Amino acid sequence: MAANEREDEDGRHAAPASADQTTPRPQDPEDPDGPPADDARSGDARGGDAGHQDGADPRADAELPAAPDPVAPLELLGKSVPVGTFDTLYWTPDQSFRSIATPVPVLVAHGTRPGPYLCLTAAVHGDELNGIEMVRRLMYELEPDELAGTVVGVPIVNLDGFRNGSRYLSDRRDLNRYFPGRKNGSAASRVAYSLFENIVRHCDYLVDLHTGSQKRVNQPQLRADLENPQVVAFAKHFGGMTVLHSPSSSGMLRAAAVDEGIVAVTMEAGGPNRLEDDAVDYGVQALETLLENLDMRKASRFWGAPQPVFYESEWIRAGQGGILLSEVDLNEQVKKGQILGTVTDPISNTGSAIIAPYDGRVLGMAVNQVVHAGFAAYRIGEEKSAEEVEAKAEQAQERSAPEAGGGESKPAEEPDRPDGDTE
């Protein structure tokens, strides 16, 4: 589904094509498909018994499997985290009075074996609580001595907004419109820059956790740019979670990460200013499945066979202002022409219906409330097969290649985002 919201620098950030892929070891440049290069080996040593002394055991010169690179302590936020340990670090955004600044806790599980560097961020919008609980549950069930790679979780990015029960920073800016930020920019830009440079830039993969906004709720889902093959491959690692095609907008954390070669998606689940156990549990299971499929650890529970369901989507908007009363539920299948809800003027008693434009599923919706004309009330998704999604990604990559002769570019379309989008 086309949700409104945008990846590549080096190969280390590429999403694995399958759950069986492991971290590659350095290869001999003359034999890229062979074992790791070893300067001490000679052609004779690889070629049989040549060069052996009489009576010597020929197996003594046989090639031995190269030992895996040792895992080093993790250097992050001015502290060293030993291998196989869990620690709480602290990030201090560049804002407010330095003398009274409150550091933001950062949870770190650093494994004993080589593996990916996965980052989880939550409460970039301070009123989105479900992601905070997802990070807490996942991080405190990890056992670093059995972990491959590193998991870094920032449960409450926007500490100001969290304290005030607000989506925004203390200066009323939306932090998720300022990434990757600027060192000497506005307060929001400085916070974004500090988070990105000190934490996010180290990641191989990023999952940014959100909920609906402005009294909207979302069926648990991933928002991902499905025109990027690496992101498509990564999204498959979450198991049976719904995936919406959602090109990210400039300034969003997901977009900034992708532009730096970090494979990133957004996970949406539930609504703001509430803790919803079902949504949290669903999200944690998806993250456990991700760790299993990235070969970072064996999970006690995960989605095995189910594959993600991909959607194209759009927001259906109210045609007039008034009181919105829904006639459908979240995640309900709807038919073209079906009434999704009505908006009624409480004074004149005149109203209008909001109609489904095609068959699909309700993946996001506003709670009953007073709305204005143009308010994004229902997000309807139309299912697409994995084959269709992958073909579209390939076509997008071909289109992005430089075209000879240039040409006049078309003006960009207005992004299909509700007022204060969910990301």
N, C-alpha and C positions, 0 to 999 in steps of 0.2 A: 504494500500500500504506500502511496506516495505521501509520506508524512513530512512536514516541513521542518526542516532544520538547516558533513562533507568528508589522502594517505601517502611517503615512500622514501626513504632515504637509503637504507641499506638492507641487505638481504636478511639480516638477523631478525627483522621484525615480521617476516613473512609468516602468515598463518599456516600451520601444517595442513597438508592436503588430506591427511587422515589421522585417525587417533593413534595409529601405529607408528607414526613418524617420530624419530628421536633426534636429539640435538646432534648435528654432524660434527665429526672430528676433523682436524686439519688433514688435507689430502696431499699426496705427492703430486706436484704440478705436472709431472710427466705421465701420471697414471691416475686421473681423477676418479676412476671407478674402483681403484684399489685401496689397500689399507693405508693408514696414516703414514706420512713421509717419515723416514728415519735416516738422518745424515750418516749414521754410523754403518748403515748397511751398504754392502757392495754388490755389484752384479753377480759376482761369484757366489756370495752367500745366499742369493735367491735362486741360484741355478743348479742346485743339487749338491754332489759331494766334492766338487772342485774346491781345492784349497784346504781340505781336511788333512791333518797329520795322520800318519799310519797309526792304526790302533785307536784313534780317537772316536768317540761316539758321534756319528754324524748328526744325531739329534741335538747335540750341544749347540750347533749353529743354526738350528731351525728357527724360523720366525716365531716370536712370541707375541700374543695379543698386546697391543699397546695399552698401558694403564690409563684409565680415564683421568682427565685433568683434575687436579685437586680443587675442591671448592674453597675459595678464599673467604675470609670474613667480609660482611657487607658494610661498606662505608656509605652512610646516609645521614644527612642532617647533622653533620659534625660528630657522629658517633660510630663506633665500630660494633657490629652485631656478630658475635661468634657463630661459627657453623653449627647447625643443629639446635638453635635456640629461638625462643620467643621473647620479644622485647617491646616495650612501649617507648617510642621516641616522641619528640615534640617539635612542631613546626610553628614558627612565629611569623604570621603575615606582616608585611611591611605597611602598617597603618596605625592609627590611634597614637596614644602617647607611649613611647617605648617603655617608660618606667612602670606603666600599669597594664601593658599588653598581656593578654592571657594566651599562653601557647596552646596550640591545637594538638590533641593526642594523635599519634600515628602508630598503628599496630603492625608489627613486623614478625613474620615467621620465615626464618632463613634455613633452608634445608641442607641436608648432608650430601646430596647428589646434585650434579649439574642439571639444570632445567630452565624453563622460562622464568621471566620476571613479570608477574601478573600484578596489576594495581586495581584496587577497588576504591571508588570515591562515592560518597553519599552526602546528602544534605548540602549540595551546592546551592540548592534552594532551602532555606532554613526551616520551612514548614513541612518538608517532605520526610516523614518519620520512618516509613517502612524500610527504606534502604539502610538507615542507621542500625536497625535491628538485624537486618540480613548480614551486615558486616560483622556485628558482634557475634552472632551465632556461628558463622562460618569460621572466623578467625580463632575463636576459643575452642573449636573442635579439632583444629590442626595439630599434628604432632610433628614438630620440625625434624626430629631425628628419623622420621620415615618419609620426609618430603623431598622431592626433586625440584630444585629451583627455589623461588622466593615469592611469597605473597605479601603485599603491602596493602593495608586497609586504612583509609581515612574516613572514620565513621561520620564526622561532622565537619565538613569543609567550611561552611558558612556559620561560624559560631555566633556572630552577631544576630543573624536572622533566627537561628535556633532559639536563642534566649528570648527573643521578642515574639516568637511564634509567627515570624514573617518570612515570606519568600525572598525578600530582598536584603541587601546589605544595609547598614545604618544610614547610608547616603541615598537610599531608595533606588539604587541601581541593581539590575539583574546581573549577578556575577557571571552567569552562563551566556553573556553576550560580549565578554571582554577578553577571552582567551585568544592567543597565548599571552596577552597582556604586554605592558610596557613598564620598564623599570622606573621611569620618571613620569608616568602618566597619571590619570585620575586615581582616586583611592581604589576603585574597583579594578582598574587596570593593573595597579601595583599588587593587589592580592592575587589576581590571576597570574601575573608574571612570577610571583614568588612560588606559588603552588606548582606551576608548570616547570620552572627551572630546577627547583629543589627536589621534586618528587616525580612528576609525570614523565619528564624527559628520560628517566632511567628505565621506563617500562618497555617491555616487548608487547604486552597486551594490556588493554584498559577496558574495564566495565564501569560505566558511570551510571549510578542508580538514582532513579527519579520516581515520582508519582504524577498523577494528574494535577492540573492547576486550576485555580479560579472555580472551585466547586465542581470540578470534573473528576471522574474516576476512570481508570484504565484497566482493562483485562491484562493480566501479566503478559508482557510482550517485549521483544527486542526491537529497537529502532536501528536500522543499519542501511548503509549505502550498498544496495544490492547490484550496483553497476561496478563494484570493485571486487574482483575474484577473490582476493585475500580475505576480505570481510565476509563474503559468502561462505568460504571454507570455515572461517572462525565461528560464524553463526550456527553452523551445523553441530558444533561441539556442545551446545547447550541442550541437546536432546529434543524433546517434543514441544518446546516453547514456540509460540507464535512469533513470526518474524515479519515486520513491516518494512517495505522499501521506503527509506526515509533519508534522502540526501540532506546532510546537515548544513546549516547556515553558518556563515562567517561569524566568528566570535564564540561559538559553542566549543566546549571542551573536547567533545568528540571530533569536531572538525579540525581543531588545532593539532590534536594528537595524530590524526590520519595524515595531515600535511607533513608531519615530521617522521612518517614511516612507522608509526605505532598503530597496530591494528586495534580498532576501538569500536565499541557498540554502546548504545544506551539501553538499560533495562528499565522499563516502566511497570509499575504494579500498584494498583489501588489509587487512593486519593490523598490530598494533603490534610495536615492537622489531625491525623488519626493513625492508630496502629491496628493493622488488619492481619490477624494471625494467618489466615488462609493465604493471603497474598505474600506474606513474608515466607511462609513455609514453601510455597511454590518457587519463589525466587532462590531460596537457599538450595533446594534440590537441583535447580538448574545450574547453580554455581558448583555444586558438588559434581554434577555430571561433567561440567567443563574441566575441572581438575582431573577427573578420571580420564577424559579423552585427550588431555594434553600430556598424559603420562606423568603427572606431578605426584599423584598418590592414588591408592586404592580407596575408593569411597565405599561406605557402608550401604549407601543407597544411591542409585542414579538411574537415569533413563537409558535403557539399552537399545532396543530395536526402534522405538519411535523416532521419526525424523521430524524436523521442524516443518511447520506449515507456513508458506510464504504468502504474503498478501500485497496487493496494491490497494490503496485506500484514499479516502477524501473526507473532509469535514462537511457535514450537511448543516446549513445555517438557518436560523430563524428568519422568516420573511417580515416579521413585524415585532414590535416590542410588546411586552406584557408578561403574564405569568405562565411559565413553562410547566406542563404536566405531561410526563412520559407515559407511553403505552407499551413500551418494550423494556426488556431487561438487558443488562450487560451480558455479552457473549451469546445473545440470542440470534438465531438465523432469521433473516427477514427476506421478504419477497419484494420485487419491484412493484411500486405503487402502494405498498403497505404504509399505514400511518404510524410514524415513529412517536409522535407526540403532538400536542396542540399548544399554541400560544394565544392567550386570551387577554384582552384589555379589560381590567377589572371595573372600569367606569362605564364604558359604552357597551360592554358585554359582547363585543365583536371579537372574532378570533380567526385563526387560520391553522391549517394542519402542516406539519413537516413530513414530507413524503420520501420514502426510500427510492432513490433513482435507479437502483438495480438490485438484483439478488446479492446478498452478502451476509456478513456477520457484524454485530455491534461490538466493536473493539474498544470504544471509548464513548462516554456520554456525560452530559451535565446532569447534576442532581436537579430536582424540581426547585425553581427559583425564579426571581424576576430577571428577565433578559431584555436586551435591546435588539433592534433590527440588525441582522448580520452576525449575531452571536453564534459561535460554533457550538452546536448542540449535540451532534452525534457523529462519531467516526465510523463509517461503514467500510468494511474490507471485503475485497473480492479475491478469492483464493487463486493462487498460481502454483503450477507444479515446479518442482526443483529443476526440471529440465528447461522449462521456460525461463526461470530466473538465471540459470547458468548461461543460457544462450544470449540473454539480454546483456549479461555482464561482459561476455566476449565481444558483442557488438559495440558496447560502450567503449571498451578498450581500443577497438579498431577506430572508432570515431575520434577518440582522443589523440590518435597519432597525428602529427603535423600534416596538414594537407597542402599540396602544392598549389600555388596561385593565390592563397589567402582567400579573401572574399569579405563581403560586408557582414558583420555580425548582427544578429537579431537582438532587440532589447530583451532583457531578462524578464520572465514572467513573475508576477507577484507571488511569493511563496504562499502555499495553502496552509497558513498557521492560524490557530485561534488567538484571540486576544491574550497575550501572556501565555505563549505555548507551553505545553507540558514539559518540554526540555528546557 
